[in-house]
Amino acid sequence: MTVQERYEYWLTSPAFDEATKEELRAIKDDPQAIAERFTGDLEFGTGGLRGVIGAGTNRMNVYTVRKATQGIANYILQKGTEKKGVAISYDSRRMSPEFADETARCFCANGIPVYIFPVLHPTPMLSFAVRDLGCTAGVNITASHNPPEYNGYKLYWQDGAQVTVPDDELIIAEVNKITDYAEPKTMSRQDAMAAGLYRYIGSDLDERYYENVKQWIKRPDVIAKEAKTITVAYTPLHGTGFVPTMHMLKELGFTAYAVPEQSEPDGEFPTVGYPNPEDAKAMKMALELGEKVGADLVLANDPDADRIGSYVRDAEGNLQRLTGNMMGVLLANYEIESAKEIRGLRPDSTVISTIVSTNMTGAITRKYGVNYYETLTGFKHICGKMRELEETASMDFLFGFEESYGCLVGTYARDKDGIMAVTALAEAACYYKTLGKTLWDVLQDLYKEVGYYRDINISRTFKGLEGAAKIKGIMKMLREDAPKEMGGLPVIGLRDYQEHTTQNFLTGEKGVTTLPTSNVLYFELTDDAWVCVRPSGTEPKIKLYCGICGKDKADADEKERVMIEKLNAFMDQFE
């Protein structure tokens, strides 16, 4: 069907309700709006769905949610694992409870039991629930830190991690087979509950989650002694983190304050707009509270509480912002150091990160002699590596993190956990306080020891169909005609994870990549610098991840300045 035919079908088919049709009638004289909503389908990718809420094939609505769910249900039925059931959670966004309920009722109509949280819950607790309840899959309705007009649908598999190859590709194929929006099954909640298929998850699961988080604390004796001297200012950014995060902080004895204006769940995000703790502006109110109460740590979770933003005091009493990489190397060092001192490191002691995270992690793991693995971008790949090591070898998992403000301590869940991250940072602050140091002091010590690493993120947004074409063109150009320099430094190598090729421009040697297929280009530069380019999987952006390493602070400052200036100039040509 053409775009216009799709539009007309949604206006006339009995498969769609009157409210949907009324929304679509309002754009009848706007061909661009019709094209945006009906050019193709909202793509069910390797992580699920994410898009703007609204009527149309290229929007998040009950019909696209049912379509995705029916495809997943078909695959589960083929696998014969339907009796294990599916766990479902949702966040504070617009339509999240409704989409979760639609998802549950579609699974139930296919004879698949569901276990659904009765109120909003964070992403890491959904990951834990899948493992704890022995489910075959899990679904979380969330768009993480996206603006208010977005929502999404994250699919988890039986290990509690987001679905990976080969299951993701097979599920995508099943979803794409469904072309008739009247095909997905549904039933009433009352009938599903009467049939024993629609079940609410009790608060006892929350308690088991808290106990599992506490089991991965390395120094409970230090926390017991020092927690009351550590003050934390916290914000959940109108999301799901308030109850579990404040529970953990209070139970462990920390002096914790939450931003009152941001503690209630609200999908409009009225005080913040873009609820991403990676954005310093999102933490404005938390910083104000932090100064008011003299906080040692100022922390924020994103709306589904899998990420964390953080500020820590330096020796002069100033609050300093930690990037995702800074937090990652601090906690990696703390977890390795603690394991070494408390029970000793093992030959299979392991840290896992991603190709777009800081090279400083490798320097730290080499210092301690522990295994270090890099994966593609996305925490599901970190958890996929965990699963691979568990199945094919042995693994003493110490820590995993990615530069986008997400990490995991322990194996109780298989996704990044912002609640555990708050706990781990507070624990590390207690320990280093006994040594007379702040977390900022420890980070400066690490720089002096292994190198002054700096990491830079640059992104450009290109919205709509025209923007998507522009992003595709940029990747094509870089792939076919690799630049001779990037960020002011010569390019000496290229890894193309879509074509599975590597090139060494100094020797002419060519090879193959070993990681899964992904539309990612990784440029190796001189001086241990690098630039990695990829389209965002969740937003209309192209992202550049970059790293440099300086001999000292002044050298790092200059290399960082030049890198930012040159790469911004490079991207300006595409605006």
Secondary structure, 3 states (H helix, E strand, C coil): CCHHHHHHHHHHCCCCCHHHHHHHHCCCCCHHHHHHHHCCCCCCECCEEEEEECCCCCCECHHHHHHHHHHHHHHHHHHCCHHHCEEEEECCCCCHHHHHHHHHHHHHHCCCCEEECCCCCCHHHHHHHHHHHCCCEEEEECCCCCCCCEEEEEEEECCCCECCCCHHHHHHHHHHHCCCCCCCCCCCHHHHHHCCCEEECCHHHHHHHHHHHHHCCCCHHHHHHHHHHCEEEEECCCCCCHHHHHHHHHHCCCEEEECHHHCCCCCCCCCCCCCCCCCHHHHHHHHHHHHHHCCCEEEEECCCCCCEEEEEECCCCCEEEECHHHHHHHHHHHHHHHHHHHCCCCCCEEEEEECCCCCHHHHHHHHHCCEEEEECCCHHHHHHHHHHHHHHCCCEEEEEEECCCEEECCCCCCCCCHHHHHHHHHHHHHHHHHCCCCHHHHHHHHHHHHCEEEEEEEEEECCHHHHHHHHHHHHHHHHHCCCCEECCEEEEEEEECCCCEEEECCCCCEEECCCCCCCCEEEEECCCCEEEEEECCCCCEEEEEEEEEECCHHHHHHHHHHHHHHHHHHHHCCC
